[in-house]
Amino acid sequence: MKDYTYKKYATDELMEVINVFNVSPESRAKIRAIVDQDPVQPDAGNFFRYYNPNSRTDAFEKMVCEKTGSKYALAVNSGTSALIAAMVAAEVGPGDEVIVPAYTFFASASAVVVAKAIPVITEIDETLTLDPAAVEKNITSKTKAILPVHMLGLPSKMNELRAIAAKHKIKIIEDTAQAFGGKYKGKYLGTLGDIGCISLDAYKVIGTGEGGLVLTDNEWMYTRAQSFHDAAACWRPDRYARERKPGELFCGENYRMPELCAAVGIAQIRKLDDINARTRAVWKQLRAEVKLPSCAKWVESNDADGVCGYVLGILFETQEQAVTAIKANIGLGGLASNAQGVRDWHVYWSWEHILEQKTVTREGCPFTCPHVGKLPAYSQDMCPKTKNIMLRLATTRIIPTYDADWAAQFAAKLSADLKNLFKGA
Ligand SMILES: Cc1ncc(COP(=O)(O)O)c(C=O)c1O
């Protein structure tokens, strides 16, 4: 009998995946010849995690749990999806307020709006993360959650924020998009609140091209995140069964992580600790060896042993000094900022979508929702402390291939350049 097995994904597709890695035509020809001698197996479950006994997404999630100590990990298709699923898991909804830092990528605030709640934009301090005193001031009877963001791989003040959350009986949703593998007091960031969100996009510590993770120890929150991320309910042990508990089934999205992305994640997570250890070591060496002028200081750190260390931040006394340092192209490759005179989605004063309440429907939901209390006084000047800090900040990037020799060279060059630039300052 003729073999009617349908291999939807076979050698041609495998070769295209190999192509993503920019393999040379010669190598591709060699790989093709080898694979043709021993053709790929029929695909198990159409690259679909729930019908694939060899699911790469399952394997990746298991590795994430083992690495971080989180009881549950749910792989999704972006950090933004992770945040929205986490909001739903935490039962954030109409009328609720969520405290978000004034310095974060816009997705942190956007996720709150997508979850039909109100983002309360709140000051950061000189650690570039949420200022606990400002958080406490912004808490109202409508506050449902605090969303600390570990910007640039820098841990937030989690002990203080956890104490505030416990006092007011509200949730902590950690935005760990920029800090996967970082730690606070020895515990992985993303596992210190009620639920944590990771981004695996192209520019993060590790990546899957696009992707994200939701981490939690709470079974019910995990269940709700699963429900939301897979409205088709394929995640359920019995897909079409009636809900086992009220709140288990509701209209959701399709935020499932593709199997191909999970496969990349498996290779990447094996490297996570090594990547962070390398950048952290250089970050520490630079802070020990670079001689700053008296008009500058390091960005404060809430846990120097837990930073990811891929960005080194210097805070000048004035914006003018920061601009002078950035324009002078000092060090090796210069210093940068995403706050000076440019529109940038990382600083709240560029978030016109929220400041001017631009929404997907004419009715202006969720800002006009009858459940909403008093709206925050949204304006470009609502967080003057954050604006001042961000305008005094200059940063430089540290990549995992840099080593102690590079750091020593960079420290000598940057120290000399700064001395030259700020004579007498
Ligand atoms: C702090 C922060 N939160 C959320 C996100 C969103 O992640 P993604 O790009 O994977 O949707 C990002 C991405 O840049 C981010 O930096």
The ligand as a MOL file (V3000), in Angstrom:
LIG
                    3D

  0  0  0     0  0            999 V3000
M  V30 BEGIN CTAB
M  V30 COUNTS 16 16 0 0 0
M  V30 BEGIN ATOM
M  V30 1 C 9.5360 47.0530 30.8840 0
M  V30 2 C 8.8800 46.3570 29.7230 0
M  V30 3 N 7.6560 45.8260 29.8740 0
M  V30 4 C 7.0480 45.1680 28.8730 0
M  V30 5 C 7.6520 45.0180 27.6380 0
M  V30 6 C 6.9170 44.3350 26.5460 0
M  V30 7 O 7.5490 43.1930 26.0940 0
M  V30 8 P 7.3260 42.6400 24.6010 0
M  V30 9 O 8.1150 43.5010 23.6730 0
M  V30 10 O 7.8510 41.2510 24.6460 0
M  V30 11 O 5.8670 42.6820 24.3400 0
M  V30 12 C 8.9230 45.5460 27.4360 0
M  V30 13 C 9.5900 45.4170 26.1260 0
M  V30 14 O 10.3880 46.2140 25.7080 0
M  V30 15 C 9.5610 46.2370 28.4990 0
M  V30 16 O 10.7740 46.7640 28.3650 0
M  V30 END ATOM
M  V30 BEGIN BOND
M  V30 1 1 1 2
M  V30 2 1 2 3
M  V30 3 2 2 15
M  V30 4 2 3 4
M  V30 5 1 4 5
M  V30 6 1 5 6
M  V30 7 2 5 12
M  V30 8 1 6 7
M  V30 9 1 7 8
M  V30 10 2 8 9
M  V30 11 1 8 10
M  V30 12 1 8 11
M  V30 13 1 12 13
M  V30 14 1 12 15
M  V30 15 2 13 14
M  V30 16 1 15 16
M  V30 END BOND
M  V30 END CTAB
M  END
